[in-house]
């Protein structure tokens, strides 16, 4: 039980690291004397570095020990947080954010470690609690960021993350056992470099498309390089005895379609998390906003995090009784309803919070089921790599959602007091798309075949000690 709590608490650190700068982005141009486009790299740098590091850390965890790589990840987050806290300029701050980006791999490593060290009947509840910790951390992080922005320096956010990382490092080191399941072998450096370059190009193109122009030579060039490299990387991986990503396992229908579902789920989930605070903070004169401050908006959304914690145990029970696919389908159904309700832009604050809570509960059920589905469909020796790839699919979904939101909110605007702000139609369009994404994911989940059996790779006893 202690190991579950320690690993699940990692979600609090990860959610803080991933969201800590988002509410402060409008202030960083003034604080660091840079342009808004330069300040936006504080989010993009973490996204890209996390996407690249997640599959690498996952594979290294399968090869040399999941707890060992979890500790390495936390150390890098700690160093990045310290660098960010003392950064004298934007360049050093970006270095800190890049180091913090390895947090994307922590959740996959933690969930995979749970499978290896916990009794089978405890894995579902552990995974559910770890998934929900991301939600409660995000719900707490928003008002916390608002308080820091109003009463203290932004550097305290990075200092706080460093303290939490140091505590997590000690807890994991002393209270969590290492997995005895390891594959050993030689790490696929060429495969890691190839995938890294392709992902950087793809995610940069998606993240910066609205800013640089979707038809600009730079964005088209980035997409072109990604499209060229990915097939070449795939051919190379298929010829490797121990590849970075086992594409034959990834191509299994149960794994492939679960990853496709994850992209759509990530898109649908992020629409609520990204736009709920914007609706709450928008001026009342827009016709859809509530005119709340950043702190008040964060406090209003606290029930979302609480609901995610409460329903984490429900997700584990449902997965144990009816199977994780049923849990995923129910979650996607709730996300469809939540986004559809948001598309109507309810004028009541209570109704908005209720709708957002429905969507958050759906996200909790969905995200707790996905790792269980992945781990059931892959060999035991590849759980960390497979879960890391699934995490990457989620980030691809959230990145795509960010790009769609930017494009729609730029195209559909209105004038309020001489200021151009997103029109009500822009929120409706995004939430309709998010509801459709969740509905399509639900259909895919219903028809995704259940794995008939997993052929385990043999593990050298000498490596398993």
C-alpha positions as CSV (number, residue, x, y, z in Angstrom):
1,X,0.0,0.0,0.0
2,X,2.9,2.4,0.8
3,X,4.4,1.8,-2.6
4,X,1.0,2.7,-4.3
5,X,0.8,5.9,-2.3
6,X,4.4,6.9,-3.1
7,X,4.1,6.2,-6.8
8,X,0.7,7.8,-7.1
9,X,1.9,10.9,-5.4
10,X,4.3,11.3,-8.3
11,X,1.3,12.6,-10.2
12,X,1.2,15.7,-8.0
13,X,4.7,16.6,-9.0
14,X,4.1,15.9,-12.7
15,X,0.8,17.9,-12.8
16,X,2.6,20.8,-11.2
17,X,5.5,20.7,-13.6
18,X,3.3,20.5,-16.7
19,X,0.9,23.3,-15.8
20,X,2.9,25.7,-13.6
21,X,3.8,28.2,-16.3
22,X,0.6,28.1,-18.3
23,X,-1.4,30.7,-16.3
24,X,1.6,32.9,-16.1
25,X,2.3,33.0,-19.9
26,X,0.8,36.5,-20.3
27,X,3.1,37.8,-17.7
28,X,6.4,36.3,-18.8
29,X,7.0,38.7,-21.7
30,X,7.1,41.5,-19.1
31,X,9.0,39.5,-16.5
32,X,11.7,38.2,-18.8
33,X,11.7,41.1,-21.3
34,X,10.9,38.9,-24.3
35,X,8.1,38.7,-26.9
36,X,5.0,36.6,-26.3
37,X,6.0,34.1,-29.0
38,X,9.3,33.6,-27.2
39,X,7.6,33.1,-23.8
40,X,5.3,30.5,-25.4
41,X,8.4,28.3,-25.8
42,X,8.2,27.7,-22.1
43,X,5.3,25.3,-22.8
44,X,6.5,24.1,-26.2
45,X,10.0,23.1,-24.9
46,X,8.5,21.0,-22.2
47,X,6.1,19.3,-24.6
48,X,8.7,18.4,-27.1
49,X,11.4,17.3,-24.7
50,X,8.8,15.2,-22.8
51,X,7.6,13.5,-26.0
52,X,11.2,12.6,-27.0
53,X,12.3,11.4,-23.6
54,X,9.2,9.3,-22.7
55,X,9.8,6.4,-25.1
56,X,13.5,6.5,-24.3
57,X,13.0,6.3,-20.5
58,X,10.4,3.6,-21.0
59,X,12.7,1.4,-22.9
60,X,15.6,2.0,-20.6
61,X,13.3,1.1,-17.7
62,X,12.4,-2.2,-19.3
63,X,16.0,-2.9,-20.0
64,X,17.8,-1.8,-16.8
65,X,15.1,-1.3,-14.1
66,X,12.0,0.8,-13.9
67,X,12.7,2.2,-10.5
68,X,16.2,3.1,-11.5
69,X,14.9,5.2,-14.5
70,X,12.2,6.7,-12.3
71,X,14.8,7.9,-10.0
72,X,16.9,9.3,-12.9
73,X,13.8,11.1,-14.1
74,X,13.0,12.7,-10.8
75,X,16.6,13.8,-10.5
76,X,16.4,15.6,-13.9
77,X,13.1,17.2,-12.8
78,X,14.8,18.4,-9.6
79,X,17.7,19.8,-11.5
80,X,15.4,21.5,-14.0
81,X,13.4,23.0,-11.2
82,X,16.4,24.5,-9.5
83,X,17.7,25.9,-12.8
84,X,14.3,27.5,-13.4
85,X,14.2,29.0,-9.9
86,X,17.5,30.8,-10.4
87,X,17.3,31.4,-14.2
88,X,18.7,34.9,-15.0
89,X,17.2,35.0,-18.5
90,X,14.8,33.2,-20.8
91,X,17.4,30.9,-22.3
92,X,18.4,29.4,-19.0
93,X,14.7,29.2,-18.0
94,X,14.1,27.2,-21.2
95,X,16.9,24.8,-20.3
96,X,15.1,24.2,-17.0
97,X,11.8,23.6,-18.7
98,X,13.5,21.1,-21.1
99,X,14.8,19.2,-18.1
100,X,11.4,19.2,-16.5
101,X,10.0,17.7,-19.7
102,X,11.2,14.3,-18.6
103,X,8.3,14.3,-16.2
104,X,6.2,12.9,-19.1
105,X,7.9,9.5,-18.7
106,X,7.4,9.3,-14.9
107,X,3.7,8.2,-15.0
108,X,4.4,5.4,-17.5
109,X,7.3,4.1,-15.5
110,X,5.3,4.3,-12.2
111,X,2.3,2.4,-13.7
112,X,4.5,-0.3,-15.2
113,X,6.4,-0.6,-12.0
114,X,3.1,-1.2,-10.2
115,X,2.4,-4.2,-12.4
116,X,5.8,-5.7,-11.5
117,X,5.8,-5.2,-7.7
118,X,2.1,-5.3,-6.7
119,X,-0.3,-8.2,-6.3
120,X,-2.5,-8.6,-9.4
121,X,-5.6,-7.5,-7.5
122,X,-3.9,-4.2,-6.4
123,X,-2.7,-3.1,-9.8
124,X,-6.0,-1.6,-11.0
125,X,-6.5,0.5,-7.9
126,X,-2.9,1.7,-8.0
127,X,-3.1,2.7,-11.7
128,X,-6.4,4.4,-11.0
129,X,-5.1,6.4,-8.1
130,X,-2.0,7.4,-10.0
131,X,-4.1,8.6,-12.9
132,X,-6.4,10.6,-10.6
133,X,-3.4,12.2,-8.8
134,X,-2.7,14.0,-12.1
135,X,-6.2,15.5,-11.9
136,X,-6.1,16.6,-8.3
137,X,-2.6,18.0,-8.8
138,X,-3.8,20.1,-11.8
139,X,-6.9,21.3,-9.9
140,X,-4.7,22.4,-7.0
141,X,-2.0,23.8,-9.2
142,X,-4.2,26.3,-10.9
143,X,-5.3,28.3,-7.9
144,X,-1.8,27.9,-6.4
145,X,-0.3,29.4,-9.5
146,X,-2.8,32.3,-9.2
147,X,-1.8,33.0,-5.6
148,X,1.9,32.9,-6.4
149,X,1.3,35.2,-9.4
150,X,-0.6,37.7,-7.3
151,X,1.5,37.7,-4.0
152,X,4.9,36.3,-4.8
153,X,7.6,35.7,-7.4
154,X,7.1,33.1,-10.1
155,X,10.4,31.6,-9.0
156,X,8.7,30.1,-6.0
157,X,6.8,27.8,-8.3
158,X,10.1,26.3,-9.5
159,X,11.5,26.2,-6.0
160,X,8.4,24.4,-4.8
161,X,8.7,21.9,-7.6
162,X,12.3,21.3,-6.6
163,X,11.3,20.6,-3.0
164,X,8.6,18.2,-4.0
165,X,11.0,16.4,-6.4
166,X,13.5,16.1,-3.6
167,X,10.9,14.5,-1.3
168,X,9.7,12.2,-4.0
169,X,13.3,11.1,-4.7
170,X,13.8,10.1,-1.1
171,X,10.4,8.3,-0.9
172,X,10.8,6.3,-4.1
173,X,14.4,5.4,-3.1
174,X,13.5,4.1,0.3
175,X,9.9,2.8,0.0
176,X,9.5,1.4,-3.5
177,X,11.1,-1.9,-4.6
178,X,12.8,-2.4,-7.9
179,X,11.2,-4.6,-10.5
180,X,12.8,-7.9,-11.1
181,X,11.6,-8.0,-14.8
182,X,14.4,-6.8,-17.1
183,X,15.4,-7.5,-20.6
184,X,19.0,-6.3,-20.6
185,X,20.7,-5.9,-24.0
186,X,22.1,-2.9,-25.9
187,X,20.1,0.3,-26.1
188,X,19.0,1.4,-29.6
189,X,20.8,4.7,-29.9
190,X,20.1,5.2,-33.6
191,X,16.4,4.4,-33.2
192,X,16.2,6.9,-30.3
193,X,17.8,9.6,-32.3
194,X,15.6,8.9,-35.4
195,X,12.4,8.9,-33.4
196,X,13.5,12.0,-31.5
197,X,14.2,14.1,-34.6
198,X,10.9,13.0,-36.2
199,X,8.9,13.8,-33.1
200,X,10.5,17.2,-32.7
201,X,9.6,18.1,-36.2
202,X,6.1,16.8,-35.9
203,X,5.3,18.4,-32.6
204,X,6.9,21.7,-33.5
205,X,4.8,21.8,-36.6
206,X,1.6,21.1,-34.7
207,X,2.4,23.4,-31.8
208,X,3.6,26.4,-33.9
209,X,1.4,26.0,-37.0
210,X,-1.0,28.7,-36.0
211,X,1.8,31.1,-35.0
212,X,4.1,30.5,-38.0
213,X,1.4,29.8,-40.5
214,X,0.2,26.3,-41.6
215,X,1.4,26.8,-45.1
216,X,4.7,28.5,-44.2
217,X,7.9,26.9,-45.6
218,X,9.1,26.2,-42.0
219,X,6.0,24.3,-40.9
220,X,5.6,22.5,-44.2
221,X,9.3,21.6,-44.0
222,X,8.9,20.3,-40.4
223,X,6.0,18.1,-41.5
224,X,7.9,16.9,-44.6
225,X,11.0,15.9,-42.5
226,X,8.7,14.0,-40.1
227,X,6.9,12.2,-42.9
228,X,10.2,11.2,-44.5
229,X,11.9,10.1,-41.3
230,X,9.1,8.0,-39.7
231,X,8.9,5.3,-42.4
232,X,12.7,5.1,-42.5
233,X,12.8,4.8,-38.8
234,X,10.1,2.1,-38.9
235,X,12.1,0.0,-41.4
236,X,15.2,0.3,-39.2
237,X,13.3,-0.7,-36.1
238,X,11.8,-3.8,-37.7
239,X,15.4,-5.0,-38.5
240,X,16.6,-4.6,-34.9
241,X,16.7,-7.5,-32.5
242,X,16.0,-5.2,-29.5
243,X,14.4,-2.1,-31.0
244,X,13.5,1.1,-29.2
245,X,9.8,0.4,-30.1
246,X,8.8,-3.1,-31.0
247,X,6.6,-2.2,-33.9
248,X,5.3,-5.8,-34.3
249,X,3.8,-5.6,-30.8
250,X,2.6,-2.0,-31.4
251,X,0.9,-3.2,-34.6
252,X,-1.2,-5.7,-32.7
253,X,-4.9,-4.6,-33.0
254,X,-5.4,-4.4,-29.2
255,X,-2.4,-2.1,-28.9
256,X,-2.7,-0.1,-32.1
257,X,-6.4,0.8,-31.7
258,X,-5.9,1.6,-28.0
259,X,-3.2,4.1,-28.9
260,X,-5.5,5.6,-31.6
261,X,-8.2,5.9,-28.9
262,X,-5.7,7.6,-26.6
263,X,-5.0,10.3,-29.2
264,X,-8.7,11.1,-29.4
265,X,-9.2,10.9,-25.7
266,X,-6.3,13.3,-25.1
267,X,-7.8,15.8,-27.5
268,X,-11.2,15.5,-25.9
269,X,-9.9,15.8,-22.3
270,X,-7.7,18.7,-23.0
271,X,-10.5,20.8,-24.4
272,X,-12.1,21.0,-21.0
273,X,-8.9,21.5,-19.1
274,X,-7.7,24.2,-21.5
275,X,-10.9,26.2,-22.0
276,X,-12.9,25.9,-18.8
277,X,-10.7,28.6,-17.1
278,X,-10.9,30.8,-20.1
279,X,-14.7,30.7,-20.0
280,X,-14.7,31.4,-16.3
281,X,-12.3,34.4,-16.6
282,X,-13.8,35.9,-19.7
283,X,-15.6,39.2,-19.2
284,X,-19.3,39.0,-18.5
285,X,-19.8,41.4,-21.5
286,X,-18.8,38.6,-23.9
287,X,-22.1,36.9,-23.2
288,X,-20.5,33.6,-22.1
289,X,-17.9,34.6,-19.5
290,X,-18.2,34.8,-15.8
291,X,-15.6,37.5,-15.1
292,X,-13.8,35.5,-12.4
293,X,-10.1,36.1,-11.3
294,X,-7.5,33.4,-11.9
295,X,-7.6,32.4,-8.2
296,X,-11.4,32.2,-8.0
297,X,-11.6,30.3,-11.3
298,X,-9.1,27.8,-9.9
299,X,-11.1,27.4,-6.7
300,X,-14.3,26.9,-8.6
301,X,-12.8,24.0,-10.5
302,X,-11.4,22.3,-7.4
303,X,-14.4,19.8,-7.4
304,X,-12.9,18.4,-10.7
305,X,-9.8,17.2,-8.9
306,X,-11.8,15.8,-6.0
307,X,-14.1,13.9,-8.3
308,X,-11.2,12.4,-10.1
309,X,-9.7,11.1,-6.8
310,X,-13.1,9.7,-5.7
311,X,-13.7,7.9,-9.0
312,X,-10.2,6.4,-9.2
313,X,-11.4,3.6,-6.9
314,X,-14.6,3.3,-8.9
315,X,-12.5,2.8,-12.0
316,X,-10.5,0.1,-10.4
317,X,-13.6,-1.7,-9.2
318,X,-15.3,-1.4,-12.6
319,X,-12.2,-2.7,-14.4
320,X,-11.9,-5.6,-12.1
321,X,-15.6,-6.6,-12.4
322,X,-16.4,-5.7,-16.0
323,X,-12.9,-5.3,-17.6
324,X,-10.9,-2.2,-18.5
325,X,-12.6,-1.9,-21.9
326,X,-15.9,-1.3,-20.2
327,X,-14.3,1.3,-18.0
328,X,-12.9,3.1,-21.0
329,X,-16.2,3.0,-22.9
330,X,-18.1,4.5,-19.9
331,X,-15.4,7.1,-19.5
332,X,-15.6,8.1,-23.1
333,X,-19.4,8.3,-22.9
334,X,-19.1,10.7,-20.0
335,X,-16.5,12.8,-21.9
336,X,-18.8,13.0,-24.9
337,X,-21.7,14.2,-22.7
338,X,-19.4,16.7,-20.9
339,X,-18.0,18.3,-24.1
340,X,-21.5,18.4,-25.7
341,X,-22.8,20.2,-22.6
342,X,-19.9,22.6,-22.7
343,X,-20.7,23.4,-26.4
344,X,-24.0,24.9,-25.2
345,X,-22.0,27.4,-23.0
346,X,-24.3,27.2,-20.0
347,X,-25.0,30.5,-18.3
348,X,-25.1,29.1,-14.8
349,X,-21.8,28.7,-12.9
350,X,-23.2,25.6,-11.1
351,X,-24.2,24.0,-14.4
352,X,-20.8,24.7,-15.9
353,X,-19.0,23.1,-12.9
354,X,-21.3,20.1,-13.1
355,X,-20.7,19.6,-16.8
356,X,-16.9,20.0,-16.3
357,X,-17.0,17.4,-13.5
358,X,-18.8,14.9,-15.7
359,X,-16.1,15.3,-18.3
360,X,-13.3,15.0,-15.6
361,X,-14.9,11.8,-14.2
362,X,-14.9,10.4,-17.7
363,X,-11.2,11.3,-18.2
364,X,-10.4,9.6,-14.9
365,X,-12.1,6.4,-16.0
366,X,-10.6,6.5,-19.4
367,X,-7.0,7.2,-18.3
368,X,-7.1,4.6,-15.6
369,X,-8.3,2.0,-18.1
370,X,-5.7,2.7,-20.9
371,X,-2.6,1.5,-19.0
372,X,-4.4,-1.7,-18.0
373,X,-5.4,-2.4,-21.6
374,X,-1.9,-1.7,-22.8
375,X,-0.3,-3.9,-20.1
376,X,-2.7,-6.7,-20.9
377,X,-1.8,-6.7,-24.6
378,X,2.0,-6.5,-24.4
379,X,4.7,-8.8,-23.0
380,X,5.6,-8.2,-19.4
381,X,9.1,-7.2,-20.4
382,X,7.8,-4.3,-22.5
383,X,5.3,-2.6,-20.3
384,X,7.2,0.6,-19.6
385,X,8.1,1.1,-23.3
386,X,4.5,0.4,-24.3
387,X,3.0,2.7,-21.7
388,X,5.5,5.4,-22.6
389,X,4.4,5.2,-26.2
390,X,0.8,5.4,-25.0
391,X,1.7,8.5,-23.0
392,X,3.2,10.0,-26.2
393,X,-0.1,9.3,-28.0
394,X,-1.9,11.3,-25.2
395,X,0.6,14.2,-25.7
396,X,-0.1,14.1,-29.5
397,X,-3.8,14.4,-28.7
398,X,-3.3,17.4,-26.4
399,X,-0.9,19.1,-28.8
400,X,-3.5,18.7,-31.6
401,X,-6.2,20.1,-29.3
402,X,-4.0,23.2,-28.6
403,X,-3.4,23.8,-32.3
404,X,-7.1,23.5,-33.0
405,X,-8.0,25.9,-30.2
406,X,-5.5,28.4,-31.4
407,X,-6.7,28.2,-35.0
408,X,-10.4,28.4,-34.1
409,X,-10.0,31.2,-31.5
410,X,-8.0,33.2,-34.0
411,X,-10.5,32.8,-36.7
412,X,-13.7,33.5,-34.7
413,X,-13.3,36.7,-32.6
414,X,-15.4,39.5,-31.4
415,X,-14.8,43.1,-30.1
416,X,-15.4,43.7,-26.4
417,X,-14.5,47.2,-25.2
418,X,-12.1,47.7,-28.0
419,X,-10.3,44.4,-27.4
420,X,-10.5,41.4,-29.7
421,X,-11.5,38.2,-27.8
422,X,-12.6,34.7,-28.8
423,X,-16.3,34.7,-29.8
424,X,-18.7,32.3,-28.2
425,X,-18.9,30.3,-31.5
426,X,-15.2,29.5,-31.1
427,X,-15.8,27.6,-27.8
428,X,-18.8,25.9,-29.3
429,X,-16.9,24.7,-32.3
430,X,-14.0,23.3,-30.2
431,X,-16.2,21.5,-27.8
432,X,-18.3,20.0,-30.6
433,X,-15.1,18.7,-32.1
434,X,-14.0,17.4,-28.7
435,X,-17.3,15.6,-28.2
436,X,-17.0,14.1,-31.7
437,X,-13.5,12.9,-30.9
438,X,-14.7,11.2,-27.7
439,X,-17.6,9.6,-29.6
440,X,-15.3,8.2,-32.3
441,X,-12.9,6.9,-29.6
442,X,-15.9,5.2,-27.9
443,X,-16.8,3.4,-31.1
444,X,-13.2,2.3,-31.7
445,X,-12.9,1.1,-28.1
446,X,-16.1,-1.0,-28.5
447,X,-14.7,-2.8,-31.6
448,X,-11.1,-3.1,-30.5
449,X,-10.4,-6.8,-30.2
450,X,-9.4,-8.3,-26.8
451,X,-5.9,-9.8,-26.9
452,X,-6.1,-13.5,-27.0
453,X,-2.8,-14.0,-25.4
454,X,0.6,-12.5,-25.0
455,X,3.8,-14.3,-25.9
456,X,6.3,-13.4,-23.2
457,X,9.9,-12.9,-24.0
458,X,12.2,-15.0,-21.9
459,X,14.0,-13.0,-19.2
460,X,17.6,-14.0,-18.3
461,X,17.5,-14.9,-14.6
462,X,20.8,-13.1,-14.1
463,X,19.2,-9.9,-15.3
464,X,16.1,-10.3,-13.2
465,X,18.0,-10.2,-9.9
